[in-house]
């Protein structure tokens, strides 16, 4: 028995009375089939409705709805006995959001088709973004032109109608797109004087209900473009979020919102220059420390020079530069321990004549810190979770060499 789809007859209906036809186990809960429903099942790129099934005093949340062979299954945590009378009630804000996104997608797709001959070949709707894939590339200026075109048609509050027609008749209609493999009775959704295509999803009764369309990203995708956008309430909330972020950033930089790109570029350049100066100063400081160590040398048991650095504030780039400099010192063993976030990194070098195997050293260090690493006799590196007493442990291990 197929479920009667009340949303096809009246998309604005928010609840209905129904009778449970059957209930079956589904995943970690149950799937309830009703004789009729206002719940739209996920399909055609549109997310499913949510809401409740209420039987007497008991209201069961419906978190997802799917369809199979004409039957619509309402997914619940508890079963309902066949014959039970229920009130099926939508989470209306969720339904209305879905209608806004889906209808906005139709209208925006029509704009790209009308203005640039670009066809919608893919539709994606997630909880936080809607996307369409076009079969040709468009740039940002073209995307904004399509956005303006769509919002004008939304503001004109054009009527939106649906009708059922045989596939043979639909093939002769002036539709934006038509799949000639479709058969039987098809549902045609038409925005008056604008888009018209086959669709099984839910749409408001007029374009004004979409509110607005706002594009947020234009990307190259395969041989065409992917357009990411939102409509209605979700678009407004996202724009508000971006606006507040821009206001905060402009206040922090003491500039106008429209000057943010230049302000960020200036900050990036200043950060780059400061980084270069810091690297230069750090290099000079490490060179000074190396010379100090040479003046008061520590030695290995074999009598060769030993350089040990225990750094709580060093970047991997700085450590690599220091290792390169230490590698220029003949007949020397060098160890660098430095903290990087929650990790302790370590590097060991033995230049010609040092008579100490870095592989042997790193095995001992790995065992002491529970770390991993390896390399060659003359050069090894590894890392471990950084313990609070890493400095004391490292100093003791290096003193024993």
Secondary structure in CASP SS format (residue, H / E / C, confidence):
PFRMAT SS
TARGET T0000
AUTHOR 0000-0000-0000
METHOD secondary structure of the structure
MODEL  1
X C 1.00
X C 1.00
X C 1.00
X E 1.00
X E 1.00
X H 1.00
X H 1.00
X H 1.00
X H 1.00
X C 1.00
X C 1.00
X C 1.00
X C 1.00
X C 1.00
X E 1.00
X E 1.00
X E 1.00
X E 1.00
X E 1.00
X E 1.00
X E 1.00
X E 1.00
X E 1.00
X E 1.00
X E 1.00
X E 1.00
X C 1.00
X C 1.00
X E 1.00
X E 1.00
X E 1.00
X E 1.00
X E 1.00
X E 1.00
X C 1.00
X E 1.00
X E 1.00
X C 1.00
X C 1.00
X C 1.00
X C 1.00
X C 1.00
X E 1.00
X C 1.00
X C 1.00
X E 1.00
X C 1.00
X C 1.00
X C 1.00
X C 1.00
X E 1.00
X E 1.00
X E 1.00
X E 1.00
X E 1.00
X C 1.00
X C 1.00
X E 1.00
X E 1.00
X E 1.00
X E 1.00
X E 1.00
X C 1.00
X E 1.00
X E 1.00
X E 1.00
X E 1.00
X E 1.00
X C 1.00
X C 1.00
X E 1.00
X E 1.00
X E 1.00
X E 1.00
X E 1.00
X E 1.00
X C 1.00
X C 1.00
X C 1.00
X C 1.00
X C 1.00
X C 1.00
X C 1.00
X C 1.00
X E 1.00
X E 1.00
X E 1.00
X E 1.00
X E 1.00
X E 1.00
X C 1.00
X H 1.00
X H 1.00
X H 1.00
X H 1.00
X H 1.00
X H 1.00
X H 1.00
X H 1.00
X H 1.00
X H 1.00
X H 1.00
X H 1.00
X H 1.00
X H 1.00
X H 1.00
X H 1.00
X H 1.00
X H 1.00
X H 1.00
X H 1.00
X H 1.00
X H 1.00
X H 1.00
X H 1.00
X H 1.00
X C 1.00
X C 1.00
X C 1.00
X E 1.00
X E 1.00
X E 1.00
X E 1.00
X E 1.00
X E 1.00
X C 1.00
X C 1.00
X C 1.00
X C 1.00
X E 1.00
X E 1.00
X E 1.00
X E 1.00
X E 1.00
X C 1.00
X C 1.00
X C 1.00
X C 1.00
X C 1.00
X H 1.00
X H 1.00
X H 1.00
X H 1.00
X H 1.00
X H 1.00
X H 1.00
X H 1.00
X H 1.00
X H 1.00
X H 1.00
X H 1.00
X H 1.00
X H 1.00
X H 1.00
X H 1.00
X C 1.00
X C 1.00
X C 1.00
X E 1.00
X E 1.00
X E 1.00
X E 1.00
X E 1.00
X E 1.00
X E 1.00
X E 1.00
X H 1.00
X H 1.00
X H 1.00
X H 1.00
X C 1.00
X C 1.00
X C 1.00
X C 1.00
X C 1.00
X C 1.00
X C 1.00
X C 1.00
X C 1.00
X C 1.00
X C 1.00
X C 1.00
X C 1.00
X C 1.00
X E 1.00
X E 1.00
X E 1.00
X E 1.00
X E 1.00
X E 1.00
X E 1.00
X C 1.00
X C 1.00
X C 1.00
X C 1.00
X E 1.00
X E 1.00
X E 1.00
X C 1.00
X C 1.00
X C 1.00
X C 1.00
X C 1.00
X C 1.00
X C 1.00
X E 1.00
X H 1.00
X H 1.00
X H 1.00
X H 1.00
X C 1.00
X C 1.00
X E 1.00
X E 1.00
X E 1.00
X E 1.00
X E 1.00
X E 1.00
X E 1.00
X E 1.00
X E 1.00
X C 1.00
X C 1.00
X E 1.00
X E 1.00
X E 1.00
X E 1.00
X E 1.00
X E 1.00
X E 1.00
X E 1.00
X H 1.00
X H 1.00
X H 1.00
X H 1.00
X H 1.00
X H 1.00
X H 1.00
X H 1.00
X H 1.00
X H 1.00
X H 1.00
X H 1.00
X H 1.00
X H 1.00
X H 1.00
X H 1.00
X H 1.00
X H 1.00
X H 1.00
X H 1.00
X H 1.00
X H 1.00
X C 1.00
X C 1.00
X C 1.00
X H 1.00
X H 1.00
X H 1.00
X H 1.00
X H 1.00
X H 1.00
X H 1.00
X H 1.00
X H 1.00
X H 1.00
X H 1.00
X H 1.00
X H 1.00
X H 1.00
X H 1.00
X H 1.00
X H 1.00
X H 1.00
X H 1.00
X H 1.00
X H 1.00
X H 1.00
X H 1.00
X H 1.00
X H 1.00
X H 1.00
X H 1.00
X H 1.00
X H 1.00
X H 1.00
X H 1.00
X H 1.00
X H 1.00
X H 1.00
X H 1.00
X H 1.00
X H 1.00
X H 1.00
X H 1.00
X C 1.00
X C 1.00
X E 1.00
X E 1.00
X C 1.00
X C 1.00
X C 1.00
X C 1.00
X C 1.00
X E 1.00
X E 1.00
X E 1.00
X E 1.00
X E 1.00
X E 1.00
X E 1.00
X C 1.00
X C 1.00
X C 1.00
X C 1.00
X H 1.00
X H 1.00
X H 1.00
X H 1.00
X H 1.00
X H 1.00
X H 1.00
X H 1.00
X H 1.00
X H 1.00
X H 1.00
X C 1.00
X C 1.00
X C 1.00
X C 1.00
X C 1.00
X E 1.00
X E 1.00
X E 1.00
X E 1.00
X E 1.00
X E 1.00
X E 1.00
X E 1.00
X E 1.00
X C 1.00
X C 1.00
X E 1.00
X E 1.00
X E 1.00
X E 1.00
X E 1.00
X E 1.00
X E 1.00
X E 1.00
X C 1.00
X C 1.00
X C 1.00
X C 1.00
X C 1.00
X C 1.00
X C 1.00
X H 1.00
X H 1.00
X H 1.00
X H 1.00
X H 1.00
X H 1.00
X H 1.00
X H 1.00
X H 1.00
X H 1.00
X H 1.00
X H 1.00
X C 1.00
X C 1.00
X E 1.00
X E 1.00
X E 1.00
X E 1.00
X E 1.00
X C 1.00
X C 1.00
X E 1.00
X E 1.00
X E 1.00
X E 1.00
X E 1.00
X E 1.00
X E 1.00
X C 1.00
X C 1.00
X C 1.00
X C 1.00
X H 1.00
X H 1.00
X H 1.00
X H 1.00
X H 1.00
X H 1.00
X H 1.00
X H 1.00
X H 1.00
X H 1.00
X C 1.00
X C 1.00
END
